[in-house]
Structure formats: C-alpha cells, structure tokens
C-alpha cells in the first residue's frame, strides 16, 4: 500500500511538468487545420492537368477575366479534388473589391462562411492588374493553395472553404449558369 501513494505522487509530478506543453501543443494543432501559412505545393510541382472548360467573364460588356478549369482527367465531378482554377484578369481590381465580390456571392448563394476566411484572403490576395493571374489549386485533401502570377501567396486548409470558394463558379446556384456550364465542359 505504501508504493501506490508514492507512484501516484510521481505521476502527479510528471504530469505537472509536462501538462503545459501538452495543452499548448493541443491548442496549436487545433488552430492549424483551418488556416495555413506554409506552402505545401509549388505551382510548377502540380501535375499537368487537362482543361475541362474556359469562359470569358464579363460585367455588362466589360471583360473582367478569363476563367479556366482543369482537372487530372479533363472531366469535372462536383466537390471532387484536385482541381485547378485559373483566373486571367483583363482589368485591374483591388483585393478589397475581390473580397467584397466573394462575400457577396457567398451571401447570394446562402453559403455559410467564416470571418477567418475573409481575414486570410485579406492577408494574401494582392490587387490585380491587367494580365495578372490568380490561380486556385485545391489538392486532394481539400486544401486551397493560391498563386499570383505563378508565385505561391498562401493557403486555406479548411475543406469547407474549398467547397464554398469553388461554388462561386462551379455550383448549380452560381449567378452565371451558362458560363458555369462552359467552365465544367457542358456545351449547350
């Protein structure tokens, strides 16, 4: 009976020494999955994908950007990754305008979004000028990698973000269904 209290005291001593480290590690791991800052893919390392479709996006008669969707097979399957979405801009747009348009579309589609996503996009998205390209690569795990003119600028690890962001163009509820059909390879 004498050994049990001594072992218990030893256990408590070890626990109190390492408990702060264990709890700190758990908090770090919980924060990491939603928003990442490290590149896990370089654009040149992404396997060559085949084009599914391409479409000119306009507002009234003004050309905004050319959107191109690519997948490993050249076919689109909803919410199946990996995909590559390239946006080739034909006019300048500030990052604030891009974020505002993104949020507006999520709200229009009744997509629940996180304020963390908006903060992250504000941190990584640059203003774009004519002939700039923003590329979204969603890897097999559902992590969204952003590139600006082929240079990695940041990622969002939340798979819900990947679904919400790609829905702007690929959802059946998109604001431009004819352009969506062209983008996903459905021709009228």
VMD Tcl script that draws the C-alpha trace (Angstrom):
set ca {
  {0.00 0.00 0.00}
  {2.92 2.27 0.66}
  {4.02 2.09 -3.03}
  {0.70 3.26 -4.50}
  {0.81 6.76 -2.97}
  {4.48 7.09 -3.95}
  {3.72 6.09 -7.57}
  {0.76 8.44 -7.62}
  {2.96 11.30 -6.36}
  {5.50 10.51 -9.10}
  {2.70 10.51 -11.72}
  {1.44 13.90 -10.50}
  {4.95 15.38 -10.59}
  {5.49 14.22 -14.17}
  {2.02 15.40 -15.17}
  {2.57 18.89 -13.75}
  {5.92 19.15 -15.53}
  {4.56 18.25 -18.94}
  {0.92 19.41 -18.79}
  {1.60 22.95 -20.07}
  {3.46 21.53 -23.08}
  {0.70 19.03 -23.85}
  {-2.04 21.69 -23.66}
  {-0.03 24.19 -25.72}
  {0.53 21.55 -28.40}
  {-3.19 20.71 -28.49}
  {-4.09 24.39 -28.95}
  {-1.59 24.76 -31.80}
  {-2.88 21.66 -33.54}
  {-6.48 22.87 -33.27}
  {-5.63 26.26 -34.78}
  {-3.57 24.86 -37.65}
  {-6.14 22.95 -39.75}
  {-8.32 25.94 -40.64}
  {-5.80 28.48 -41.87}
  {-2.29 27.64 -43.01}
  {0.57 29.88 -43.96}
  {3.12 27.43 -45.32}
  {3.25 26.35 -48.95}
  {2.50 22.68 -49.38}
  {2.58 22.86 -53.17}
  {4.53 24.89 -55.67}
  {2.67 25.64 -58.91}
  {5.38 24.03 -61.02}
  {5.13 20.86 -58.89}
  {1.41 20.41 -59.56}
  {0.87 17.60 -62.05}
  {-0.18 18.63 -65.52}
  {-3.93 18.86 -65.65}
  {-6.22 18.76 -68.65}
  {-8.57 21.61 -69.45}
  {-12.23 20.98 -68.66}
  {-13.51 24.32 -69.92}
  {-12.83 28.01 -70.23}
  {-15.12 31.04 -70.21}
  {-14.89 34.80 -70.54}
  {-16.43 36.52 -67.51}
  {-17.94 39.95 -68.15}
  {-19.87 42.56 -66.30}
  {-22.28 44.05 -68.82}
  {-19.96 44.43 -71.84}
  {-16.72 44.86 -69.86}
  {-14.33 41.90 -69.84}
  {-13.23 41.13 -66.28}
  {-11.30 37.85 -66.51}
  {-10.95 34.58 -68.38}
  {-11.64 31.57 -66.15}
  {-10.18 28.14 -66.95}
  {-10.93 24.94 -65.04}
  {-8.53 21.98 -65.15}
  {-8.57 18.52 -63.56}
  {-6.27 15.49 -63.81}
  {-8.70 13.76 -66.22}
  {-10.17 16.75 -68.06}
  {-13.61 15.98 -66.60}
  {-15.35 17.76 -63.74}
  {-17.00 15.97 -60.81}
  {-18.68 18.22 -58.19}
  {-16.72 18.60 -54.93}
  {-14.04 16.20 -56.14}
  {-10.45 17.31 -55.80}
  {-7.89 18.07 -57.08}
  {-8.86 20.92 -59.38}
  {-7.07 23.94 -60.78}
  {-8.93 27.20 -61.46}
  {-7.05 29.93 -63.30}
  {-8.35 33.50 -63.46}
  {-6.60 35.66 -66.05}
  {-7.56 39.27 -65.36}
  {-8.26 41.73 -68.16}
  {-8.69 44.74 -65.92}
  {-7.36 45.96 -62.60}
  {-9.27 45.11 -59.42}
  {-8.26 45.80 -55.82}
  {-8.04 42.96 -53.33}
  {-10.80 44.66 -51.31}
  {-13.10 44.54 -54.36}
  {-12.26 40.85 -54.92}
  {-13.06 40.00 -51.30}
  {-16.27 42.05 -51.36}
  {-17.43 40.24 -54.53}
  {-16.55 36.87 -52.96}
  {-18.57 37.59 -49.80}
  {-21.47 38.98 -51.84}
  {-21.62 35.78 -53.89}
  {-21.46 33.55 -50.81}
  {-24.33 35.53 -49.29}
  {-26.32 35.36 -52.52}
  {-25.87 31.56 -52.57}
  {-26.64 31.30 -48.83}
  {-23.21 29.78 -48.20}
  {-22.12 29.94 -44.58}
  {-18.63 31.40 -44.39}
  {-16.09 32.13 -41.68}
  {-14.69 35.53 -40.76}
  {-11.32 33.72 -40.59}
  {-11.59 33.07 -44.32}
  {-12.12 36.77 -45.03}
  {-9.19 37.73 -42.80}
  {-6.96 35.18 -44.54}
  {-7.94 36.34 -48.03}
  {-7.27 39.92 -46.97}
  {-3.79 38.85 -45.84}
  {-2.83 37.02 -49.02}
  {-4.72 38.44 -52.01}
  {-2.99 41.25 -53.89}
  {-4.54 43.90 -56.06}
  {-4.63 42.56 -59.61}
  {-3.80 44.43 -62.79}
  {-4.46 43.68 -66.45}
  {-2.72 40.41 -67.47}
  {-2.28 39.22 -63.86}
  {-3.30 35.68 -62.98}
  {-4.73 34.31 -59.74}
  {-4.70 30.53 -59.56}
  {-6.52 28.32 -57.10}
  {-5.26 24.77 -56.70}
  {-7.40 22.58 -54.44}
  {-5.38 19.48 -53.61}
  {-6.74 16.01 -52.97}
  {-7.15 16.75 -49.25}
  {-9.27 19.86 -49.97}
  {-6.58 22.42 -49.10}
  {-6.83 25.60 -51.18}
  {-3.48 26.92 -52.46}
  {-3.41 30.40 -54.02}
  {-0.85 31.60 -56.56}
  {-0.37 35.07 -58.00}
  {1.38 35.09 -61.38}
  {2.67 31.55 -60.59}
  {4.09 32.55 -57.18}
  {2.61 30.94 -54.06}
  {0.86 33.53 -51.87}
  {-0.95 31.45 -49.24}
  {-3.36 28.67 -48.42}
  {-6.52 27.83 -46.53}
  {-6.67 24.29 -45.16}
  {-10.39 24.25 -44.37}
  {-12.18 21.91 -46.80}
  {-15.39 23.90 -46.27}
  {-13.55 26.89 -47.72}
  {-12.63 24.86 -50.82}
  {-16.29 23.94 -51.35}
  {-17.54 27.48 -50.68}
  {-14.96 29.24 -52.82}
  {-15.21 26.92 -55.81}
  {-19.04 27.19 -55.59}
  {-18.76 30.77 -56.85}
  {-18.09 29.34 -60.32}
  {-18.98 25.65 -60.10}
  {-22.21 25.47 -58.08}
  {-25.54 24.91 -59.81}
  {-26.59 28.01 -57.87}
  {-23.93 30.24 -59.49}
  {-25.00 33.65 -60.71}
  {-23.95 32.77 -64.29}
  {-25.20 29.24 -65.09}
  {-24.36 29.40 -68.82}
  {-20.76 30.33 -68.02}
  {-20.63 27.60 -65.35}
  {-21.70 25.05 -67.96}
  {-18.93 26.18 -70.30}
  {-16.41 26.04 -67.45}
  {-17.35 22.48 -66.43}
  {-17.42 21.27 -70.04}
  {-21.16 21.20 -70.71}
  {-21.88 22.75 -74.07}
  {-25.45 23.75 -74.97}
}
mol new
graphics top color blue
foreach p $ca { graphics top sphere $p radius 0.5 }
foreach p [lrange $ca 0 end-1] q [lrange $ca 1 end] { graphics top cylinder $p $q radius 0.2 }
display resetview
